[in-house]
Amino acid sequence: MKYSAVVLVLAALFAPPASGQNLQVFDIEDFIDPALLQLLGEGKEAKPFGALSVATGGAQNLERWGESVPGVSTFASLAGDLYYRDWQLSMDALGVSPSEEKPRFGDRFGLQLGRYSSSEITLHGKEGEDEKVSRLLMRKTLGVEFEKRPGGDWGHALILALDLRRDGPRTSVLDVVGGLTYTWVEAGQGDEGHPRQYLSFDYRTPIAAYKRGTRFAVGYGVGVEYVRGKLQAGAIRLELSGDLPIPPIGKLRVAWTPAYQINRRALYDEVAILYVPPSASKIFSQWPPWRHPS
């Protein structure tokens, strides 16, 4: 469909992440304006729309949930999304290979179900000026993740997320673009029987864009965590990243993300380079096949 490319471009440019405790450099943005989804169908006959995204690369001191993997790690991420009306079904898989035998993040598989909604906001301008209308886009997500731990066993986590994005005329007030996420992680070795819990606010937005697709973005994450029966401050994380397109084979993303773990008084410094091939779209646009004979 001719709108597929528009949807994917807007999703890449304006998507807030749905991540726990901090942003993750290997996540591919999947937040889509629900109004654009309506363009992909005709009323009640709206067709499903799917996209497949891949990212691979390496990072120094890879970070997740305020933890850091010492040394250099390589990773590959695969994400698939199916959109239908105001619903989104997502699956993702992540493989991480550290260069040193130290505690690490395990391989991960996740499944998420999201629901979109939007509301209009009227902005009252100065006397004599027309009123401006903007929209607040929302996505509520329920997800489950299965992850292989360093000891070889598998654990799981439950995730509740609310992603927000303001769309419309800019004002002098800072636009709200970000996500609030609660994550519950099954207790593992060393957790003294207590499951880990994280509550975080994350944000990412473009700050500059140029012709041919080059862009720069900034993001941050801040949160609290409940670990080993203690409630404590989590990490404060800054992200500066840039995308360099390499037509027609995709793009490179370079990110520098320092994070300060408050309770440990420690600064982690993550540097990552990703290769992101072009996203495959419309893979479900002709589903079910019996309704679209060739």
MONOR-V714786 format. One record per backbone hydrogen bond with DSSP energy under -0.5 kcal/mol. CO is the residue of the C=O (numbers start at 0). NH is the residue of the N-H. Records with the same first field share a line. If there is no record, write none. Layout:
CO->NH, NH
//
This chain:
0->3
2->6
3->7
4->8
5->9
6->10
7->11
8->12
9->13
10->14
12->205
18->20
19->21, 64
23->26
26->28
32->35, 36
33->37
34->38
35->38
36->39
37->40
41->44
42->45
48->82
49->281, 282
50->80
51->279
52->78
54->76
55->274
56->74
57->272
58->60, 72
59->270
61->68
63->66
66->63
67->69
68->61
70->60
71->98
72->58
73->96
74->56
75->94
76->54
77->92
78->52
79->90
80->50
81->88
82->48
83->86
85->115
86->83
87->113
88->81
89->111
90->79
91->109
92->77
93->107
94->75
96->73
99->101
106->147
107->93
108->145
109->91
110->143
111->89
112->141
113->87
114->139
116->137
118->135
120->122, 133
121->123
122->124, 131
125->128
131->122
133->120
134->136, 166
135->118
136->164
137->116
138->162
139->114
140->160
141->112
142->158
143->110
144->156
145->108
146->148, 154
148->151
152->148
154->146
155->185
156->144
157->183
158->142
159->181
160->140
161->179
162->138
163->177
164->136
166->134
172->170
174->176
175->165
177->163
178->201
179->161
180->199
181->159
182->197
183->157
184->195
187->190
190->193
195->184
196->225
197->182
198->223
199->180
200->221
201->178
202->219
204->217
207->215
209->212
210->213
213->209
214->242
215->206, 207
216->240
217->204
218->238
219->202
220->236
221->200
222->233
223->198
224->226, 231
225->196
226->229
229->226, 231
231->224
232->262
233->261
234->222, 236
235->259
236->220
238->218
239->255
240->216
241->253
242->214, 244
243->251
245->248, 249
249->245
250->275
251->243
252->273
253->241
254->271
255->239
256->269
257->237
258->260, 267
259->235, 261
260->264, 265
265->260, 267
267->258, 269
269->256
270->59
271->254
272->57
273->252, 275
274->55, 276
275->250
278->280
279->51
281->284
283->286
286->47
287->290
288->291
//
